[in-house]
């Protein structure tokens, strides 16, 4: 009997709690402690309105300030407001805390407007699928990569986890059409390469195998070449199928020392050239280099396959 009374009591108590619980649910509201900072709203400011129209079309926000929002989160024990600022950090990474990318923002609103139009007209249309889009673009005036090391280098593009950096915003207005096209292709190549590396690596196998195994029996990627190394230093890395050298390692032609690029850097180089869509110009420049021409054709195939898969 006691057991039965106990059971009825527990069921009754549970029913009451359920009743009160339901009532509270109706008044629940999101805490807004983690708002969607990547959603742009319309503005009467011409620059911000332009950014909004790009966001409406592509769903990708273009920022020119790395502080992309603030929020009042109540007051502290002294009664002072607690203001939270959401900062875009190009260096944000789960794996490392080093400051790889250093940058200077631009405060020239005319140049920034030109930069937003450049993203709208030259960059986003070259990305054939929303799967290639970065989380956001951050326009800046100067971008230095490998910033914390002795061998840093300036670039126009860098793909971070939180945002893709687009530099030289104050120079775009004075560029030739050819310069603008190449810069757009370099920026877009970062996005394609990220997708290749993370989601479609198998499509790169034939391309990467040329320098991994075909040119020599030694994997040529990220290799320090000297006059006594195997394979030896060559004055022209295009003989080994590379379009550039590794800017983050010592380059000393006088002492015959150079380091080859990583697989990712190599992919970016060739994706850029394929995006330029000028076979004739490429052949004129590189036609005498057997491995460069072979890799160019293999990357064209990889890009066609990727675009087909994305569509």
Rosetta blueprint (number, residue, H / E / L):
1 X L
2 X H
3 X H
4 X H
5 X H
6 X H
7 X H
8 X H
9 X H
10 X H
11 X H
12 X H
13 X H
14 X H
15 X H
16 X H
17 X H
18 X H
19 X H
20 X H
21 X H
22 X H
23 X H
24 X H
25 X H
26 X L
27 X L
28 X L
29 X L
30 X L
31 X L
32 X L
33 X L
34 X L
35 X L
36 X L
37 X L
38 X L
39 X L
40 X L
41 X L
42 X L
43 X L
44 X L
45 X L
46 X H
47 X H
48 X H
49 X H
50 X H
51 X H
52 X H
53 X H
54 X H
55 X H
56 X H
57 X H
58 X H
59 X L
60 X L
61 X E
62 X E
63 X E
64 X L
65 X L
66 X L
67 X E
68 X E
69 X E
70 X E
71 X E
72 X E
73 X E
74 X E
75 X E
76 X L
77 X L
78 X L
79 X L
80 X L
81 X E
82 X E
83 X E
84 X E
85 X E
86 X E
87 X E
88 X L
89 X L
90 X L
91 X L
92 X L
93 X L
94 X L
95 X L
96 X L
97 X L
98 X L
99 X L
100 X L
101 X E
102 X E
103 X E
104 X E
105 X L
106 X L
107 X L
108 X L
109 X H
110 X H
111 X H
112 X H
113 X H
114 X H
115 X H
116 X H
117 X H
118 X H
119 X H
120 X H
121 X H
122 X H
123 X H
124 X H
125 X H
126 X H
127 X L
128 X L
129 X L
130 X H
131 X H
132 X H
133 X L
134 X L
135 X L
136 X E
137 X E
138 X E
139 X E
140 X L
141 X L
142 X E
143 X E
144 X E
145 X E
146 X L
147 X L
148 X L
149 X L
150 X L
151 X L
152 X L
153 X E
154 X E
155 X L
156 X L
157 X E
158 X E
159 X E
160 X L
161 X L
162 X L
163 X L
164 X E
165 X E
166 X E
167 X L
168 X L
169 X L
170 X L
171 X L
172 X H
173 X H
174 X H
175 X L
176 X L
177 X H
178 X H
179 X H
180 X H
181 X H
182 X H
183 X H
184 X H
185 X H
186 X H
187 X H
188 X H
189 X H
190 X H
191 X H
192 X H
193 X H
194 X H
195 X H
196 X H
197 X H
198 X H
199 X H
200 X L
201 X H
202 X H
203 X H
204 X H
205 X H
206 X H
207 X H
208 X H
209 X H
210 X H
211 X H
212 X H
213 X H
214 X H
215 X L
216 X L
217 X L
218 X L
219 X L
220 X L
221 X L
222 X L
223 X L
224 X E
225 X E
226 X E
227 X L
228 X L
229 X L
230 X L
231 X L
232 X L
233 X L
234 X L
235 X L
236 X L
237 X H
238 X H
239 X H
240 X H
241 X L
242 X L
243 X L
244 X L
245 X L
246 X L
247 X L
248 X L
249 X L
250 X L
251 X L
252 X E
253 X H
254 X H
255 X H
256 X L
257 X E
258 X E
259 X E
260 X L
261 X L
262 X L
263 X H
264 X H
265 X H
266 X H
267 X H
268 X H
269 X H
270 X H
271 X H
272 X H
273 X H
274 X H
275 X H
276 X H
277 X L
278 X L
279 X H
280 X H
281 X H
282 X H
283 X H
284 X H
285 X H
286 X H
287 X L
288 X L
289 X L
290 X H
291 X H
292 X H
293 X H
294 X H
295 X H
296 X H
297 X H
298 X H
299 X H
300 X H
301 X H
302 X H
303 X H
304 X H
305 X H
306 X H
307 X H
308 X H
309 X H
310 X H
311 X L
